[in-house]
Every structure is written in C-alpha cells, then in structure tokens.
Amino acid sequence: MAHQLANVKVSRDTERWEAEVKAEVPADVLEKYRTEALKEMQASATLDGFRPGKAPIERIIAVYGESTILKHAAEHAIQHELPELLAKESLLAIESPHVSIEEPKAGSPLPFSARVALLPKVELPDYKKIAARQNEQKEEITVSDDEHKDALVHLRRERFRVEKMETGTEPQKAAEESRSAEEKDLPALDDAFVQSLGYENTATFSDMLRTNIKTEKERHAKEKKRAAILDELVKGATISYPALLREYELDDMEAHIKDDLMRIGRTFDEYIAEVKKTREELRSDWKDAADKRARTRLILSEIARTEKLDADPTELAHELEHAKKHYSSASPEVLRTNIAHALRNEAVLRFLESQ
C-alpha cells in the first residue's frame, strides 16, 4: 500500500548510517485519521450518563477537546504512513524512528520529521581463508620447570599471607609481608600442606598443578588465536552501522565497570574521581574499543546467518535454567536472548577454528 504523505524529502547520513525523513500529512489525510481516532476514543470512553462505548461523538469532542483528538489523529497517521514511506524508500530500520511533529491543526497539513537508524550493512572478507591461515600457526603448549616452581612458590606465599591474617595481621600488611618474604621462610610444601588443600600427597598435587598450568596456557592460546582471527576479520570487513550500536556497546562497557566496582565496594563516582575524568571523557576514551566490539558482533552475526549457525537448543535450555537460578530477578526473555547470542557466537568461533 502506497503512503499518502506529501512534500517528502529523504536524506541519508552515511557516516552515522541514518536517514532523515521530512514530510507532511495532507489536511484531508489527517482528517481521515481524525475520524478513525474519534471512533477509537468513542469505543473506549466511559462517560457519566452513557454506557461504555456509547457516548455520542459530540460528547467525545466536548470532553476530550479538539487538541487531544488531533494528537491521536497525528499519532495514527504517522504510525500508518511512515512505515509505508520507509518501505518505498528501501529504508530498513533497526528500531522505531525518532519522530518530531508540530502541533496538529484542523484543516492544515501536519509537518513532521523522523530520524531512522538503518540496518547495518556488512561485507565480509574471505573468513574461511583468514581462519585457515591463522589456524595453520600451531603453538606447542608446554609447562617449564620454572613455571611449575613459580606456581608452587606463589601458593606458598598465599598460604603465608592467610596464616598471617589468621594470627591477627592486617590484610594489607599480611600481603606486603608475603611478597617480601624470602622463599626459605615460606610454609613448606609437604604432605600436610597439600592434604589441607584436599590432595593425597605432594606428588599428586604437583602433577595436578602442572596439568592446571597447561590447561590455562591452552585456554589463553585459544583466546589469542580467536582474537587474531577476529582482528583480521574486522580489518578486512566493510561495515556500515548506525551510531546507536556503538552507544549500546559503551553502555555495556560502563555497566560492566560499575558491576566490577560494586563487587569491591566502590562506586562509579569514586572511580571517575580517582582517574580524574568525567563520565563523558571516559566514554570518549572507550569509543575505539566500542567500535571494534560493535563490528565484531556484526561480523559474527553475519557469519552465523551465512553459515546457518545457531545456539544448540538443548544447551540453550540448560544454560537458561542455570542462569535463572543465579539471576532470579532478571527477565527470562532477556536472559534467553543474551544466552542465545553468546552460544551462537561460540558456535561461529568453533566453526572458524575448524577451518
């Protein structure tokens, strides 16, 4: 169905990946929507002396006033006509347009403007080739004797710190003494020590520690490989997206910092005072990181769409039930969406690792 708007002007902001629409609802079209708005208001009105929905039109006009009726008419007109205009102009929006309207007047056209955040456009490089090239770079993961020894000494220092605190030393002083203590003064790594940690003997504990160090190094190497693949994809992709997606990333980054601060008993205001920056200055500093995050999300989403990758339903159901127990006050729909996106992204990363 064609729109009924007049004096339409459409401009595209390719930098912000938005479009601005300026148009008018003709007077006769606005009058048609006024009639529809009146009927809707009449159907829902409950006025003294009349059964619900049975008050005459004249009474509706007298009670609500022409200004209110015209505002309803204007809302109806834009809700119906703007989508038709966007479709005709091939403007695909990712959220409801931000609309500004003038005060509607009976018998006059209604000018309005709308700002539309456009659907991102993603042109991927040869992601399979990029992933395969990165995957060819193999790294043998081993644990050296020095790494093993350093980990053992670290555990002994931790035990030293805890024992100091248990005897009444202040936590900060205990930590300082632990760091400065000579190795010979640290608790001995004997069977009694490891048995207090739940292990049978020092040999069993030593083997477990070496295995854990290797597992952690393998995890780190995997994350490093994934980051290298994504970095190359971000550099090779051609992406246009609306500024609001970067704002979403900035909001998410800010929320994570606030959560981290709350866990250690600090506030965001204390943090920005310490770093001597305003909230706006911090968000400005984060813009490049937010841009990279937004581009990475779009790349993962586009690969998932192209390769038809999605979250495993069984895994999604399991993770959702687990999350509900830990975040009982959170919206199940929001939890499901976030978990589904995370699992889908994981599926994409595994796909890239398999190339």
Backbone hydrogen bonds in HBPLUS format (Angstrom, degrees):
<---DONOR---> <-ACCEPTOR-->    atom                        ^
c    i                          cat <-CA-CA->   ^        H-A-AA   ^      H-
h    n   atom  resd res      DA  || num        DHA   H-A  angle D-A-AA Bond
n    s   type  num  typ     dist DA aas  dist angle  dist       angle   num
A0006-ALA N   A0024-GLU O   2.88 MM  18  5.13 165.1  1.91 148.9 153.8     1
A0024-GLU N   A0006-ALA O   2.89 MM  18  5.13 143.9  2.02 150.8 154.0     2
A0009-LYS N   A0022-LYS O   2.76 MM  13  5.11 149.9  1.85 156.2 162.4     3
A0022-LYS N   A0009-LYS O   2.85 MM  13  5.11 158.7  1.90 152.0 158.1     4
A0011-SER N   A0020-GLU O   2.97 MM   9  5.30 162.3  2.00 151.3 157.2     5
A0020-GLU N   A0011-SER O   2.78 MM   9  5.30 162.7  1.81 157.0 163.1     6
A0013-ASP N   A0018-GLU O   2.74 MM   5  5.19 170.4  1.74 155.2 158.4     7
A0017-TRP N   A0013-ASP O   2.70 MM   4  5.50 116.9  2.09 140.0 159.1     8
A0018-GLU N   A0013-ASP O   3.09 MM   5  5.19 152.7  2.17 137.1 143.5     9
A0118-LEU N   A0017-TRP O   3.17 MM 101  5.95 163.0  2.20 147.6 151.1    10
A0019-ALA N   A0116-VAL O   2.88 MM  97  5.10 150.8  1.97 140.4 150.1    11
A0116-VAL N   A0019-ALA O   2.77 MM  97  5.10 169.1  1.78 159.9 162.9    12
A0021-VAL N   A0114-ALA O   2.80 MM  93  5.07 166.0  1.82 153.6 158.5    13
A0114-ALA N   A0021-VAL O   2.81 MM  93  5.07 148.7  1.90 144.4 152.2    14
A0023-ALA N   A0112-PHE O   3.11 MM  89  5.78 166.4  2.13 160.3 163.2    15
A0112-PHE N   A0023-ALA O   2.96 MM  89  5.78 153.1  2.04 164.9 162.8    16
A0025-VAL N   A0110-LEU O   2.87 MM  85  4.87 157.0  1.92 126.6 132.7    17
A0110-LEU N   A0025-VAL O   2.83 MM  85  4.87 157.2  1.88 135.4 143.0    18
A0029-VAL N   A0026-PRO O   3.08 MM   3  5.25 119.7  2.46 100.4 115.4    19
A0030-LEU N   A0026-PRO O   2.87 MM   4  6.15 161.7  1.90 160.0 165.8    20
A0031-GLU N   A0027-ALA O   2.94 MM   4  6.16 149.3  2.04 144.0 152.5    21
A0032-LYS N   A0028-ASP O   3.15 MM   4  6.40 145.9  2.27 135.5 143.6    22
A0033-TYR N   A0029-VAL O   3.09 MM   4  6.48 156.7  2.15 150.1 155.6    23
A0034-ARG N   A0030-LEU O   2.79 MM   4  6.06 137.7  1.97 141.9 155.2    24
A0035-THR N   A0031-GLU O   3.04 MM   4  6.33 152.1  2.12 146.0 151.6    25
A0036-GLU N   A0032-LYS O   3.17 MM   4  6.55 154.2  2.24 142.6 149.3    26
A0037-ALA N   A0033-TYR O   2.81 MM   4  5.99 157.4  1.86 145.9 152.4    27
A0038-LEU N   A0034-ARG O   2.90 MM   4  6.09 157.4  1.95 149.4 155.2    28
A0039-LYS N   A0035-THR O   3.11 MM   4  6.36 159.9  2.15 146.2 150.9    29
A0040-GLU N   A0036-GLU O   3.00 MM   4  6.26 155.7  2.06 148.0 154.9    30
A0041-MET N   A0037-ALA O   2.89 MM   4  6.11 161.0  1.92 152.0 157.2    31
A0042-GLN N   A0038-LEU O   2.81 MM   4  5.98 153.9  1.87 149.3 157.2    32
A0043-ALA N   A0039-LYS O   2.97 MM   4  6.15 154.4  2.04 144.0 150.2    33
A0044-SER N   A0040-GLU O   3.25 MM   4  6.50 140.7  2.42 141.6 150.7    34
A0045-ALA N   A0041-MET O   2.97 MM   4  5.85 119.4  2.35 141.2 155.4    35
A0053-GLY N   A0045-ALA O   3.03 MM   8  5.44 162.8  2.06 166.1 167.1    36
A0050-PHE N   A0047-LEU O   3.11 MM   3  5.72 153.9  2.18 141.9 141.4    37
A0054-LYS N   A0051-ARG O   2.88 MM   3  5.32 156.8  1.93 145.8 143.4    38
A0059-ARG N   A0056-PRO O   2.96 MM   3  5.34 124.2  2.28 106.4 120.2    39
A0060-ILE N   A0056-PRO O   3.11 MM   4  6.51 152.3  2.19 150.2 158.6    40
A0061-ILE N   A0057-ILE O   2.96 MM   4  6.28 161.1  2.00 158.3 162.4    41
A0062-ALA N   A0058-GLU O   3.02 MM   4  6.23 154.5  2.09 140.7 148.0    42
A0063-VAL N   A0059-ARG O   2.92 MM   4  6.09 157.3  1.97 151.0 156.2    43
A0064-TYR N   A0060-ILE O   2.94 MM   4  5.95 171.2  1.95 155.3 157.7    44
A0065-GLY N   A0061-ILE O   2.88 MM   4  5.16 144.3  2.01 128.9 139.8    45
A0069-ILE N   A0065-GLY O   3.22 MM   4  6.48 163.4  2.25 151.1 156.1    46
A0070-LEU N   A0066-GLU O   2.89 MM   4  6.05 161.7  1.92 152.8 157.3    47
A0071-LYS N   A0067-SER O   3.03 MM   4  6.26 146.7  2.14 143.0 152.1    48
A0072-HIS N   A0068-THR O   3.05 MM   4  6.37 156.7  2.11 149.2 154.7    49
A0073-ALA N   A0069-ILE O   2.91 MM   4  6.21 155.0  1.97 146.1 153.9    50
A0074-ALA N   A0070-LEU O   2.80 MM   4  6.01 154.4  1.86 146.1 152.6    51
A0075-GLU N   A0071-LYS O   3.00 MM   4  6.24 159.9  2.04 148.1 152.8    52
A0076-HIS N   A0072-HIS O   2.97 MM   4  6.21 163.8  1.99 152.4 156.7    53
A0077-ALA N   A0073-ALA O   2.88 MM   4  6.08 161.6  1.91 150.2 155.6    54
A0078-ILE N   A0074-ALA O   3.01 MM   4  6.24 168.3  2.03 154.4 156.3    55
A0079-GLN N   A0075-GLU O   2.93 MM   4  6.00 162.1  1.96 151.3 157.0    56
A0080-HIS N   A0076-HIS O   3.07 MM   4  6.21 145.4  2.19 146.9 154.8    57
A0081-GLU N   A0077-ALA O   2.78 MM   4  5.80 164.7  1.80 154.8 160.2    58
A0082-LEU N   A0078-ILE O   3.02 MM   4  5.27 155.3  2.09 129.6 137.5    59
A0085-LEU N   A0081-GLU O   3.05 MM   4  6.39 153.0  2.13 151.5 159.4    60
A0085-LEU N   A0082-LEU O   3.04 MM   3  5.04 115.0  2.48  97.2 113.0    61
A0086-LEU N   A0082-LEU O   2.89 MM   4  6.18 163.8  1.92 161.4 165.5    62
A0087-ALA N   A0083-PRO O   2.95 MM   4  6.12 156.9  2.01 145.5 151.6    63
A0088-LYS N   A0084-GLU O   3.01 MM   4  6.22 157.3  2.06 144.1 150.3    64
A0089-GLU N   A0085-LEU O   2.96 MM   4  6.21 151.4  2.04 150.6 158.4    65
A0091-LEU N   A0086-LEU O   2.85 MM   5  4.97 172.9  1.86 151.4 151.8    66
A0090-SER N   A0087-ALA O   3.11 MM   3  4.95 158.2  2.16 100.5 106.8    67
A0119-LEU N   A0092-LEU O   2.63 MM  27  5.46 146.2  1.74 161.9 160.0    68
A0094-ILE N   A0117-ALA O   3.00 MM  23  6.07 151.8  2.08 154.6 158.9    69
A0098-HIS N   A0115-ARG O   2.98 MM  17  5.15 161.6  2.01 151.1 150.7    70
A0115-ARG N   A0098-HIS O   2.89 MM  17  5.15 157.2  1.94 137.4 143.8    71
A0100-SER N   A0113-SER O   2.82 MM  13  5.29 165.5  1.84 156.1 159.6    72
A0113-SER N   A0100-SER O   2.86 MM  13  5.29 157.9  1.91 153.4 160.7    73
A0102-GLU N   A0111-PRO O   3.44 MM   9  6.24 163.3  2.47 164.6 160.5    74
A0108-SER N   A0105-LYS O   3.16 MM   3  5.57 155.2  2.22 136.3 134.0    75
A0121-LYS N   A0240-SER O   2.84 MM 119  5.15 158.8  1.89 149.3 156.6    76
A0240-SER N   A0121-LYS O   2.94 MM 119  5.15 158.3  1.99 147.5 154.2    77
A0123-GLU N   A0238-THR O   2.88 MM 115  5.05 155.7  1.94 146.9 154.1    78
A0238-THR N   A0123-GLU O   2.98 MM 115  5.05 164.3  2.00 145.4 150.1    79
A0127-TYR N   A0125-PRO O   2.81 MM   2  5.54 116.6  2.21 116.6  98.9    80
A0130-ILE N   A0126-ASP O   3.02 MM   4  6.31 162.3  2.05 155.3 160.8    81
A0131-ALA N   A0127-TYR O   2.95 MM   4  6.00 163.7  1.98 142.7 147.4    82
A0132-ALA N   A0128-LYS O   2.90 MM   4  6.04 160.3  1.94 145.8 151.7    83
A0133-ARG N   A0129-LYS O   2.97 MM   4  6.14 157.5  2.02 147.8 153.5    84
A0134-GLN N   A0130-ILE O   3.09 MM   4  6.36 158.9  2.13 149.1 154.5    85
A0135-ASN N   A0131-ALA O   2.83 MM   4  6.01 153.9  1.90 150.2 158.4    86
A0136-GLU N   A0132-ALA O   3.06 MM   4  6.24 129.4  2.33 140.3 151.7    87
A0137-GLN N   A0134-GLN O   3.17 MM   3  5.66 153.0  2.25 109.5 116.9    88
A0138-LYS N   A0136-GLU O   2.99 MM   2  5.79 117.1  2.40 113.1  96.4    89
A0148-HIS N   A0144-SER O   3.03 MM   4  6.31 158.5  2.08 148.9 155.0    90
A0149-LYS N   A0145-ASP O   2.83 MM   4  6.04 159.8  1.87 149.3 154.9    91
A0150-ASP N   A0146-ASP O   2.83 MM   4  6.01 163.3  1.86 150.6 155.3    92
A0151-ALA N   A0147-GLU O   3.07 MM   4  6.25 152.0  2.15 143.0 149.9    93
A0152-LEU N   A0148-HIS O   3.09 MM   4  6.40 152.6  2.17 145.1 152.6    94
A0153-VAL N   A0149-LYS O   2.90 MM   4  6.21 161.1  1.94 157.0 162.0    95
A0154-HIS N   A0150-ASP O   2.91 MM   4  6.08 153.8  1.98 143.0 150.6    96
A0155-LEU N   A0151-ALA O   3.06 MM   4  6.33 155.3  2.12 145.1 150.6    97
A0156-ARG N   A0152-LEU O   3.04 MM   4  6.36 153.5  2.11 146.5 154.0    98
A0157-ARG N   A0153-VAL O   2.88 MM   4  6.19 152.3  1.96 151.0 158.7    99
A0158-GLU N   A0154-HIS O   2.95 MM   4  6.25 151.4  2.04 146.5 154.5   100
A0159-ARG N   A0155-LEU O   2.94 MM   4  6.22 154.4  2.01 146.6 153.4   101
A0160-PHE N   A0156-ARG O   2.89 MM   4  6.13 152.1  1.97 143.8 151.9   102
A0161-ARG N   A0157-ARG O   2.90 MM   4  6.19 158.0  1.95 148.7 153.8   103
A0162-VAL N   A0158-GLU O   2.98 MM   4  6.26 161.8  2.02 150.7 155.1   104
A0163-GLU N   A0159-ARG O   2.94 MM   4  6.13 164.0  1.96 150.7 155.2   105
A0164-LYS N   A0160-PHE O   3.01 MM   4  6.23 153.4  2.09 147.8 155.0   106
A0165-MET N   A0161-ARG O   3.06 MM   4  6.35 156.8  2.12 147.9 153.8   107
A0166-GLU N   A0162-VAL O   2.89 MM   4  6.16 151.5  1.97 149.8 158.4   108
A0167-THR N   A0163-GLU O   3.20 MM   4  6.44 128.4  2.49 136.6 148.4   109
A0167-THR N   A0164-LYS O   3.17 MM   3  5.28 139.6  2.34  96.9 108.2   110
A0169-THR N   A0164-LYS O   3.04 MM   5  5.47 157.9  2.09 148.9 142.3   111
A0168-GLY N   A0165-MET O   3.02 MM   3  5.15 162.4  2.06 109.0 111.9   112
A0174-ALA N   A0170-GLU O   2.78 MM   4  5.97 158.7  1.82 162.2 169.7   113
A0175-ALA N   A0171-PRO O   2.95 MM   4  6.17 154.3  2.02 147.4 153.6   114
A0176-GLU N   A0172-GLN O   3.02 MM   4  6.29 154.7  2.09 144.4 151.3   115
A0177-GLU N   A0173-LYS O   2.89 MM   4  6.12 161.2  1.93 152.0 156.8   116
A0178-SER N   A0174-ALA O   2.95 MM   4  6.10 149.7  2.04 142.7 151.3   117
A0179-ARG N   A0175-ALA O   3.05 MM   4  6.29 157.2  2.10 146.8 151.9   118
A0180-SER N   A0176-GLU O   3.10 MM   4  6.30 151.3  2.18 146.1 153.7   119
A0181-ALA N   A0177-GLU O   2.95 MM   4  5.83 126.0  2.24 141.5 152.9   120
A0185-ASP N   A0182-GLU O   2.95 MM   3  5.48 148.6  2.05 113.9 123.3   121
A0186-LEU N   A0183-GLU O   3.18 MM   3  5.39 164.6  2.20 109.0 113.8   122
A0193-PHE N   A0190-ASP O   3.09 MM   3  5.26 117.4  2.50  99.6 114.3   123
A0194-VAL N   A0190-ASP O   3.11 MM   4  6.52 165.9  2.13 162.7 162.9   124
A0195-GLN N   A0191-ASP O   2.80 MM   4  5.83 151.8  1.87 149.7 158.4   125
A0196-SER N   A0192-ALA O   3.14 MM   4  6.26 138.7  2.32 137.0 145.9   126
A0196-SER N   A0193-PHE O   3.12 MM   3  5.38 132.1  2.36 100.7 113.2   127
A0197-LEU N   A0194-VAL O   2.97 MM   3  5.03 143.1  2.11  97.4 109.0   128
A0199-TYR N   A0194-VAL O   3.01 MM   5  5.43 163.1  2.04 137.7 137.3   129
A0198-GLY N   A0195-GLN O   3.05 MM   3  4.90 157.1  2.11  97.4 104.5   130
A0205-PHE N   A0201-ASN O   3.08 MM   4  6.33 163.7  2.11 152.6 157.6   131
A0206-SER N   A0202-THR O   2.81 MM   4  5.90 157.9  1.86 147.4 153.6   132
A0207-ASP N   A0203-ALA O   3.04 MM   4  6.27 160.1  2.08 149.5 153.8   133
A0208-MET N   A0204-THR O   3.00 MM   4  6.22 159.4  2.05 147.5 153.6   134
A0209-LEU N   A0205-PHE O   2.88 MM   4  6.10 158.2  1.93 152.3 158.1   135
A0210-ARG N   A0206-SER O   3.04 MM   4  6.28 159.9  2.08 147.0 152.0   136
A0211-THR N   A0207-ASP O   2.99 MM   4  6.23 158.4  2.04 148.5 154.5   137
A0212-ASN N   A0208-MET O   2.87 MM   4  6.12 157.2  1.92 150.1 156.7   138
A0213-ILE N   A0209-LEU O   2.91 MM   4  6.14 156.3  1.97 150.6 156.7   139
A0214-LYS N   A0210-ARG O   3.05 MM   4  6.29 159.7  2.09 146.1 151.4   140
A0215-THR N   A0211-THR O   2.88 MM   4  6.14 158.6  1.92 149.7 156.1   141
A0216-GLU N   A0212-ASN O   2.94 MM   4  6.14 158.0  1.99 147.7 153.1   142
A0217-LYS N   A0213-ILE O   2.94 MM   4  6.19 153.9  2.01 147.1 154.5   143
A0218-GLU N   A0214-LYS O   2.84 MM   4  6.09 151.7  1.92 149.9 158.0   144
A0219-ARG N   A0215-THR O   2.94 MM   4  6.19 152.2  2.02 144.1 151.8   145
A0220-HIS N   A0216-GLU O   2.93 MM   4  6.17 158.8  1.98 146.3 152.0   146
A0221-ALA N   A0217-LYS O   2.89 MM   4  6.09 155.8  1.95 144.3 151.0   147
A0222-LYS N   A0218-GLU O   2.93 MM   4  6.11 151.4  2.01 143.9 151.6   148
A0223-GLU N   A0219-ARG O   2.97 MM   4  6.27 160.2  2.01 151.1 155.9   149
A0224-LYS N   A0220-HIS O   2.90 MM   4  6.10 153.0  1.97 146.1 154.3   150
A0225-LYS N   A0221-ALA O   2.92 MM   4  6.13 152.5  1.99 144.3 151.1   151
A0226-ARG N   A0222-LYS O   2.95 MM   4  6.21 162.0  1.98 150.7 155.6   152
A0227-ALA N   A0223-GLU O   2.90 MM   4  6.07 159.1  1.95 145.9 152.0   153
A0228-ALA N   A0224-LYS O   2.99 MM   4  6.20 149.8  2.08 142.1 150.0   154
A0229-ILE N   A0225-LYS O   3.04 MM   4  6.34 157.5  2.10 150.8 156.0   155
A0230-LEU N   A0226-ARG O   2.93 MM   4  6.20 169.1  1.95 156.2 159.1   156
A0231-ASP N   A0227-ALA O   2.81 MM   4  5.92 156.2  1.87 147.1 154.2   157
A0232-GLU N   A0228-ALA O   3.13 MM   4  6.30 158.8  2.18 143.5 148.2   158
A0233-LEU N   A0229-ILE O   2.97 MM   4  6.24 151.7  2.05 147.1 155.8   159
A0234-VAL N   A0230-LEU O   2.83 MM   4  6.04 160.1  1.86 153.9 158.7   160
A0235-LYS N   A0231-ASP O   3.05 MM   4  6.28 157.5  2.10 145.0 150.9   161
A0236-GLY N   A0232-GLU O   2.97 MM   4  6.09 145.9  2.09 140.9 150.2   162
A0237-ALA N   A0233-LEU O   2.87 MM   4  5.85 132.7  2.10 148.6 158.5   163
A0245-LEU N   A0242-PRO O   3.11 MM   3  5.99 154.1  2.18 124.0 128.9   164
A0246-ARG N   A0243-ALA O   3.03 MM   3  5.38 125.5  2.34 106.1 119.3   165
A0247-GLU N   A0243-ALA O   3.13 MM   4  6.53 150.8  2.22 146.6 155.5   166
A0248-TYR N   A0244-LEU O   2.87 MM   4  6.20 147.4  1.98 144.8 153.3   167
A0249-GLU N   A0245-LEU O   3.12 MM   4  6.44 152.7  2.20 140.8 147.3   168
A0250-LEU N   A0246-ARG O   2.90 MM   4  6.23 154.9  1.96 148.4 155.6   169
A0251-ASP N   A0247-GLU O   2.85 MM   4  6.09 156.5  1.90 150.1 156.4   170
A0252-ASP N   A0248-TYR O   2.94 MM   4  6.21 152.9  2.01 144.9 152.5   171
A0253-MET N   A0249-GLU O   2.88 MM   4  6.15 157.8  1.93 151.2 157.0   172
A0254-GLU N   A0250-LEU O   2.93 MM   4  6.11 159.9  1.97 148.9 154.3   173
A0255-ALA N   A0251-ASP O   2.90 MM   4  6.09 156.7  1.95 146.2 153.0   174
A0256-HIS N   A0252-ASP O   3.01 MM   4  6.23 154.4  2.08 147.5 153.6   175
A0257-ILE N   A0253-MET O   3.14 MM   4  6.39 157.5  2.19 146.5 152.0   176
A0258-LYS N   A0254-GLU O   3.00 MM   4  6.25 160.8  2.04 151.3 156.6   177
A0259-ASP N   A0255-ALA O   2.95 MM   4  6.19 153.5  2.02 145.9 153.0   178
A0260-ASP N   A0256-HIS O   2.93 MM   4  6.17 161.4  1.97 149.7 154.6   179
A0261-LEU N   A0257-ILE O   2.89 MM   4  6.12 159.4  1.94 151.7 157.4   180
A0262-MET N   A0258-LYS O   2.91 MM   4  6.06 155.5  1.97 145.5 152.3   181
A0263-ARG N   A0259-ASP O   3.08 MM   4  6.33 148.0  2.19 146.2 153.8   182
A0264-ILE N   A0261-LEU O   3.07 MM   3  5.39 140.8  2.23 103.4 114.3   183
A0266-ARG N   A0261-LEU O   2.83 MM   5  4.94 168.0  1.84 142.3 139.5   184
A0265-GLY N   A0262-MET O   3.09 MM   3  4.93 162.5  2.12 104.1 106.6   185
A0271-TYR N   A0267-THR O   3.11 MM   4  6.44 151.8  2.20 142.4 150.4   186
A0272-ILE N   A0268-PHE O   2.94 MM   4  6.28 164.0  1.97 158.8 160.6   187
A0273-ALA N   A0269-ASP O   3.08 MM   4  6.19 145.9  2.20 139.8 149.1   188
A0274-GLU N   A0270-GLU O   2.98 MM   4  6.20 147.6  2.09 142.0 150.8   189
A0274-GLU N   A0271-TYR O   3.07 MM   3  5.06 117.0  2.48  93.3 108.6   190
A0275-VAL N   A0271-TYR O   2.98 MM   4  6.33 156.6  2.03 154.0 159.8   191
A0276-LYS N   A0272-ILE O   2.96 MM   4  5.78 112.0  2.44 126.3 141.2   192
A0277-LYS N   A0272-ILE O   3.11 MM   5  5.43 159.7  2.15 149.6 155.4   193
A0282-LEU N   A0278-THR O   2.99 MM   4  6.31 157.1  2.04 152.6 158.5   194
A0283-ARG N   A0279-ARG O   2.98 MM   4  6.26 165.9  2.00 153.7 157.1   195
A0284-SER N   A0280-GLU O   2.96 MM   4  6.13 145.1  2.08 139.6 149.5   196
A0285-ASP N   A0281-GLU O   2.96 MM   4  6.23 149.3  2.06 143.1 151.2   197
A0285-ASP N   A0282-LEU O   2.99 MM   3  5.00 115.1  2.43  94.7 110.7   198
A0286-TRP N   A0282-LEU O   2.99 MM   4  6.32 138.4  2.16 144.8 157.0   199
A0287-LYS N   A0284-SER O   3.29 MM   3  5.31 161.6  2.33 103.0 108.5   200
A0290-ALA N   A0286-TRP O   2.84 MM   4  6.04 159.2  1.88 160.4 167.6   201
A0291-ASP N   A0287-LYS O   2.80 MM   4  5.99 152.7  1.87 149.0 156.5   202
A0292-LYS N   A0288-ASP O   3.02 MM   4  6.29 157.6  2.07 146.7 152.0   203
A0293-ARG N   A0289-ALA O   2.95 MM   4  6.20 156.9  2.00 147.2 153.8   204
A0294-ALA N   A0290-ALA O   2.92 MM   4  6.14 160.3  1.96 149.3 154.3   205
A0295-ARG N   A0291-ASP O   2.97 MM   4  6.19 164.1  2.00 151.0 155.2   206
A0296-THR N   A0292-LYS O   2.87 MM   4  6.02 156.4  1.93 147.9 154.8   207
A0297-ARG N   A0293-ARG O   2.98 MM   4  6.20 162.3  2.01 151.0 155.1   208
A0298-LEU N   A0294-ALA O   3.06 MM   4  6.31 160.6  2.10 148.7 153.9   209
A0299-ILE N   A0295-ARG O   2.92 MM   4  6.14 154.5  1.98 148.4 155.4   210
A0300-LEU N   A0296-THR O   2.95 MM   4  6.19 169.2  1.96 157.0 159.2   211
A0301-SER N   A0297-ARG O   2.91 MM   4  6.08 158.2  1.96 148.4 155.0   212
A0302-GLU N   A0298-LEU O   2.92 MM   4  6.08 154.5  1.98 144.6 151.2   213
A0303-ILE N   A0299-ILE O   2.94 MM   4  6.19 160.2  1.98 155.2 160.2   214
A0304-ALA N   A0300-LEU O   2.95 MM   4  6.10 159.6  1.99 146.1 152.2   215
A0305-ARG N   A0301-SER O   2.94 MM   4  6.19 152.8  2.02 143.6 151.0   216
A0306-THR N   A0302-GLU O   2.88 MM   4  6.07 162.7  1.91 148.4 153.2   217
A0307-GLU N   A0303-ILE O   2.82 MM   4  5.90 166.9  1.84 156.2 159.5   218
A0308-LYS N   A0304-ALA O   2.83 MM   4  5.47 107.7  2.36 132.9 147.3   219
A0309-LEU N   A0304-ALA O   2.86 MM   5  4.63 155.5  1.92 132.4 139.7   220
A0308-LYS N   A0305-ARG O   3.40 MM   3  5.03 152.5  2.49  91.6  99.3   221
A0316-LEU N   A0312-ASP O   2.81 MM   4  5.98 157.7  1.86 160.1 167.7   222
A0317-ALA N   A0313-PRO O   2.95 MM   4  6.13 160.4  1.99 146.2 150.7   223
A0318-HIS N   A0314-THR O   3.04 MM   4  6.26 159.2  2.08 147.0 152.7   224
A0319-GLU N   A0315-GLU O   2.91 MM   4  6.08 169.2  1.92 153.1 155.9   225
A0320-LEU N   A0316-LEU O   2.88 MM   4  5.96 151.1  1.97 146.8 155.3   226
A0321-GLU N   A0317-ALA O   3.09 MM   4  6.28 159.5  2.13 146.6 150.9   227
A0322-HIS N   A0318-HIS O   3.10 MM   4  6.35 157.4  2.16 147.3 153.9   228
A0323-ALA N   A0319-GLU O   2.90 MM   4  6.08 156.9  1.96 145.5 151.7   229
A0324-LYS N   A0320-LEU O   2.95 MM   4  6.16 153.2  2.03 148.9 155.8   230
A0326-HIS N   A0323-ALA O   3.09 MM   3  5.20 125.4  2.40  98.7 112.6   231
A0327-TYR N   A0323-ALA O   2.74 MM   4  5.81 144.0  1.86 156.0 167.2   232
A0330-ALA N   A0327-TYR O   3.06 MM   3  5.49 156.8  2.12 113.1 120.4   233
A0335-LEU N   A0331-SER O   2.93 MM   4  6.22 166.0  1.95 159.6 163.7   234
A0336-ARG N   A0332-PRO O   2.86 MM   4  5.98 162.1  1.89 145.6 150.9   235
A0337-THR N   A0333-GLU O   2.97 MM   4  6.18 161.0  2.01 146.1 151.1   236
A0338-ASN N   A0334-VAL O   2.95 MM   4  6.16 169.7  1.96 156.0 158.4   237
A0339-ILE N   A0335-LEU O   2.89 MM   4  6.02 166.9  1.91 156.4 160.4   238
A0340-ALA N   A0336-ARG O   2.83 MM   4  5.88 159.9  1.87 147.9 154.4   239
A0341-HIS N   A0337-THR O   2.99 MM   4  6.18 157.9  2.04 148.3 153.8   240
A0342-ALA N   A0338-ASN O   3.02 MM   4  6.24 159.4  2.06 145.3 151.1   241
A0343-LEU N   A0339-ILE O   2.88 MM   4  6.10 163.7  1.91 155.8 159.8   242
A0344-ARG N   A0340-ALA O   2.88 MM   4  5.98 152.8  1.95 143.7 151.9   243
A0345-ASN N   A0341-HIS O   2.89 MM   4  6.08 160.3  1.93 149.4 154.6   244
A0346-GLU N   A0342-ALA O   2.95 MM   4  6.19 150.7  2.04 141.9 150.4   245
A0347-ALA N   A0343-LEU O   2.93 MM   4  6.18 149.3  2.02 142.6 150.7   246
A0348-VAL N   A0344-ARG O   3.00 MM   4  6.36 148.7  2.10 146.4 154.9   247
A0349-LEU N   A0345-ASN O   2.95 MM   4  6.26 159.9  1.99 150.5 155.6   248
A0350-ARG N   A0346-GLU O   2.95 MM   4  6.18 156.7  2.00 149.2 155.3   249
A0351-PHE N   A0347-ALA O   2.98 MM   4  6.15 150.7  2.07 139.6 148.1   250
A0352-LEU N   A0348-VAL O   2.92 MM   4  6.27 155.2  1.98 151.0 157.3   251
A0353-GLU N   A0349-LEU O   2.92 MM   4  6.17 150.4  2.01 143.7 152.2   252
A0354-SER N   A0350-ARG O   3.06 MM   4  6.26 126.4  2.36 138.3 151.4   253
A0354-SER N   A0351-PHE O   3.12 MM   3  5.18 139.5  2.29  96.9 108.6   254
A0355-GLN N   A0352-LEU O   3.26 MM   3  5.50 166.2  2.28 108.5 112.6   255
